Amino acid sequence: MATQVLRWLAWVLAACVLLIFVFATWLWQAAQQAPEHLARKGQLMRVEPVSEYRLKGDQVREFRLFSDSGLVADIAVRRPVRELEHRPLLMVMGGQETGRAAVDVIPDTRGATVAAISYPFGTVPHRSLAQVFMALPRIQQGIFDTPAVALLALDYLLSPEAGINPGRVELAGISFGAYLASVPAVLDSRIERLWLIHGGGAPAEVFDYGLGKRIPVTPLRLAISNYLAGVAGAPHLGPEAWVPKLAPRPLILVHAERESSLPRSAIDALEASVSGPVEILYTPGKHVHPKRPEVVDAISRLMFDRMRCPGAALSC
């Protein structure tokens, strides 16, 4: 009887291993083909208002955008009480937990209009590797769709229907957003300046750094890190592949003085990829997070003080 039970358990274990292998292989193969960002963006077909409210006097409106490709984008737009004369527009791709709520986190836009997008993969589970693994198909597709979502949002923001008519357009990728923001910036020349804030390159090294406490066995951790980076489309979406194509438009890199979420090697990899005009600035404290309002405030002041100037000057 015991032998039969052991044999049955062995078959179950073998079946589970096989299913995991097939699942992992399918995800890996899905990541091998580069996404067609412009085709996925498609044409903006419909805009649905979702909500409207006031925040420190500013008007915040949320919308859902529908493309003829089937893509759906959720965005929020914050219009200041008093707009600057040259009407700057900043589109934000923030942390994966923040999404379009980034417009609420900013303490003061200093006269700039701010729009933020939600990521199409929804919430990423953090409590267990098993939950993350099961959510990988949704996360993968959402990551691949994110540049198209940003491009579709920009089509709306620059349309007569939005009523913004900006004189200048900038894009800020913050934390997770810094990993993807260079893709829409390169593909859409209407973006005049790109900010990559508290971000880096070398995604596999970032995964390895983040998994350090959870997986102490180095070879296993490195294998998982490289697999996750590949599944997330690092060869197609990573900033090292896109930042060199941004020139001659300007790029601003903003690092945390006491970076707590990225290895220095990832920051160095991002800096090494730059081939055009760039400024490298620092904010005090650790990596940006909504629960670190002093860091959010420092980043906001840095961006909006610069955006108050019609050109690229530090102060005006």
C-alpha positions in Angstrom: 0.0 0.0 0.0 2.8 2.4 0.9 4.6 1.6 -2.3 1.4 2.5 -4.3 1.1 5.8 -2.5 4.7 6.7 -3.1 4.3 5.7 -6.8 1.2 7.9 -7.1 2.9 10.8 -5.4 5.8 10.4 -7.8 3.4 10.6 -10.8 1.7 13.7 -9.4 5.1 15.4 -8.8 6.3 14.5 -12.3 3.0 15.8 -13.8 3.3 19.1 -11.8 7.0 19.5 -12.9 6.0 18.9 -16.6 3.1 21.4 -16.4 5.4 24.0 -14.8 8.0 23.4 -17.6 5.4 23.7 -20.3 3.9 26.8 -18.8 7.4 28.4 -18.4 8.4 27.5 -21.9 5.2 29.0 -23.3 5.8 32.3 -21.5 9.4 32.4 -22.7 8.4 31.8 -26.3 5.7 34.4 -26.1 8.4 36.9 -25.2 10.6 36.2 -28.1 8.7 38.3 -30.7 9.1 42.0 -30.4 5.7 43.8 -29.8 4.3 45.9 -32.6 3.6 49.0 -30.5 2.1 51.2 -33.2 -0.2 48.5 -34.5 -1.3 47.7 -30.9 -2.0 51.4 -30.3 -4.3 51.5 -33.3 -6.7 54.4 -33.7 -8.5 56.1 -30.8 -12.2 55.2 -31.3 -14.0 56.2 -28.1 -13.4 58.1 -24.9 -15.6 57.4 -21.8 -15.5 59.8 -18.8 -15.1 57.8 -15.6 -15.0 60.4 -12.8 -14.2 64.0 -12.0 -13.1 65.7 -8.7 -11.2 68.6 -7.3 -7.7 68.3 -5.7 -6.2 71.4 -4.1 -8.3 73.4 -6.4 -7.1 71.6 -9.5 -9.5 69.7 -11.7 -8.9 65.9 -12.0 -10.8 63.9 -14.6 -10.5 60.2 -15.3 -11.1 58.6 -18.7 -11.2 55.2 -20.4 -9.8 55.2 -23.9 -10.8 52.6 -26.5 -8.7 51.7 -29.6 -9.8 49.9 -32.7 -7.1 47.4 -31.9 -8.9 46.3 -28.8 -6.5 48.1 -26.5 -8.1 49.9 -23.5 -6.3 52.6 -21.6 -7.2 54.2 -18.2 -5.8 57.7 -17.6 -6.2 60.6 -15.3 -5.7 64.3 -16.2 -5.0 67.0 -13.6 -5.5 70.6 -14.8 -4.2 73.4 -12.6 -6.2 76.3 -11.5 -3.7 78.7 -13.2 -1.9 77.3 -16.2 1.5 78.5 -17.2 1.5 80.7 -20.3 3.4 78.1 -22.4 1.0 75.3 -21.3 3.4 72.4 -20.5 2.0 68.9 -20.3 3.7 66.2 -18.4 2.6 62.6 -18.9 3.6 60.3 -16.1 4.4 56.6 -16.1 4.8 56.0 -12.4 5.3 53.0 -10.1 3.3 49.9 -10.9 1.2 50.3 -7.8 0.5 53.9 -8.4 -0.6 54.1 -12.1 -3.0 56.9 -12.9 -3.2 57.8 -9.2 0.1 59.5 -9.6 -1.8 62.7 -10.3 -3.1 62.6 -6.7 0.4 62.0 -5.2 1.9 65.1 -6.7 1.7 67.9 -4.1 1.8 70.8 -6.6 2.0 70.9 -10.4 3.1 74.6 -10.4 0.9 75.4 -13.3 1.6 72.4 -15.5 -1.1 69.9 -16.7 -0.3 66.4 -15.6 -1.6 63.1 -17.0 -1.0 59.6 -15.7 -1.7 56.2 -17.1 -2.7 53.0 -15.4 -0.8 49.9 -16.3 -2.9 47.3 -18.2 -1.6 44.3 -16.1 -3.4 45.4 -12.9 -2.1 44.6 -9.5 1.1 42.5 -9.2 1.0 40.0 -6.3 4.0 40.3 -3.9 3.3 37.8 -1.1 4.6 34.7 -2.8 6.6 33.6 -5.8 3.8 31.1 -6.7 1.3 33.9 -7.0 3.7 35.9 -9.1 4.3 32.9 -11.3 0.6 32.3 -11.9 0.0 35.9 -12.7 2.9 36.1 -15.3 0.8 35.7 -18.4 -1.4 38.7 -17.4 1.7 40.7 -16.3 3.6 39.8 -19.5 0.8 40.9 -21.8 0.3 44.1 -19.8 3.9 45.0 -19.9 4.0 44.5 -23.7 0.9 46.7 -24.0 2.1 49.5 -21.8 4.0 51.5 -24.5 0.9 51.3 -26.7 -1.2 52.5 -23.8 1.1 55.5 -23.4 0.9 56.3 -27.1 -2.8 56.0 -27.2 -3.1 58.3 -24.1 -0.9 60.9 -25.9 -3.1 60.8 -29.0 -6.1 61.7 -26.8 -4.2 64.3 -24.8 -3.1 66.1 -27.9 -6.5 65.9 -29.6 -9.0 68.8 -29.8 -11.4 66.7 -27.7 -9.1 66.9 -24.7 -9.0 70.7 -24.9 -5.5 70.9 -23.4 -3.6 72.3 -26.5 -0.2 72.0 -24.8 2.7 74.2 -25.9 5.3 71.6 -24.7 5.0 67.8 -24.0 7.3 65.9 -21.6 7.2 62.3 -20.4 8.4 61.1 -17.0 9.0 57.4 -16.3 9.3 57.0 -12.6 10.5 53.8 -10.8 8.9 50.9 -12.8 7.8 53.5 -15.4 11.4 54.3 -16.1 11.9 50.8 -17.4 9.3 51.4 -20.2 9.0 55.1 -20.8 11.8 55.4 -23.4 9.8 53.2 -25.8 6.9 55.7 -26.4 9.3 58.6 -26.1 11.4 57.3 -29.1 8.3 56.3 -31.1 6.5 59.6 -30.7 8.5 62.7 -31.6 5.8 65.0 -30.1 7.5 64.2 -26.7 10.1 66.9 -26.4 11.9 65.7 -23.3 12.2 62.5 -21.4 12.7 62.0 -17.7 13.8 58.7 -16.3 13.5 58.9 -12.5 14.8 56.4 -10.0 15.2 53.8 -12.8 17.9 51.7 -14.3 18.8 49.2 -16.9 19.9 45.6 -16.7 16.5 44.2 -15.6 17.9 40.8 -14.7 20.3 42.4 -12.2 17.3 44.4 -10.8 15.4 41.1 -10.3 18.4 39.5 -8.8 18.8 42.4 -6.3 15.1 42.3 -5.4 15.2 38.5 -4.9 18.3 38.5 -2.7 16.6 37.9 0.6 13.9 35.5 -0.8 16.3 33.2 -2.7 19.6 32.8 -0.9 21.0 30.2 -3.4 22.8 32.3 -5.9 22.7 30.1 -9.0 19.0 29.5 -8.6 18.3 33.2 -8.0 20.3 34.2 -11.1 18.4 31.6 -13.2 15.1 32.9 -12.0 16.1 36.5 -12.5 17.3 36.0 -16.0 14.1 34.1 -16.8 11.8 36.8 -15.4 13.7 39.5 -17.3 13.3 37.5 -20.5 9.6 36.9 -19.9 9.2 40.6 -19.2 10.6 41.4 -22.7 13.9 42.9 -21.5 15.5 42.5 -25.0 12.7 44.3 -26.7 11.6 46.9 -24.0 14.6 47.5 -21.8 15.9 51.1 -21.8 19.3 50.2 -23.1 17.7 49.3 -26.4 15.7 52.5 -26.7 17.5 55.4 -24.9 20.3 55.6 -27.6 17.5 56.3 -30.2 16.1 59.3 -28.3 18.8 61.8 -29.4 18.9 64.6 -30.3 16.0 65.2 -27.9 17.1 65.8 -24.3 17.1 63.2 -21.5 17.2 63.8 -17.8 18.2 61.0 -15.4 17.3 61.5 -11.8 18.8 59.1 -9.2 18.2 58.7 -5.5 21.2 59.6 -3.3 20.5 56.5 -1.1 19.0 54.2 -3.7 17.3 51.3 -1.9 15.6 49.3 -4.7 18.2 49.2 -7.5 21.8 47.9 -7.6 24.3 50.5 -8.8 25.2 48.2 -11.7 21.7 48.8 -13.1 22.0 52.6 -12.9 25.5 52.4 -14.5 24.0 50.3 -17.4 21.3 52.9 -18.0 23.8 55.8 -18.0 26.1 53.8 -20.3 23.3 53.5 -22.9 22.9 57.3 -23.4 24.2 58.7 -26.7 22.6 62.2 -26.8 22.2 65.2 -24.5 21.7 64.2 -20.9 21.6 65.7 -17.5 22.1 63.5 -14.4 20.5 64.8 -11.2 20.0 63.4 -7.7 17.2 63.6 -5.1 17.9 63.2 -1.4 16.8 60.1 0.4 15.8 56.6 -0.8 13.8 55.2 -3.8 10.5 57.0 -4.6 7.4 55.6 -2.9 4.0 57.2 -2.1 4.8 56.5 1.6 7.9 58.7 1.3 6.2 62.1 0.7 9.5 63.9 1.1 11.0 62.0 -1.9 7.8 62.6 -3.9 8.0 66.3 -3.1 11.7 66.5 -4.0 11.0 64.9 -7.4 8.0 67.1 -8.0 10.0 70.3 -7.3 12.8 69.2 -9.6 10.5 68.5 -12.5 8.0 71.4 -12.2 10.6 74.0 -11.5 12.3 73.0 -14.7 9.0 72.8 -16.6 8.1 76.4 -15.6 10.8 77.5 -18.1 9.6 77.5 -21.7 13.0 76.0 -22.8 15.4 73.6 -21.2 16.9 76.0 -18.7 17.3 74.9 -15.0 15.7 78.1 -13.8 14.0 81.2 -15.3 
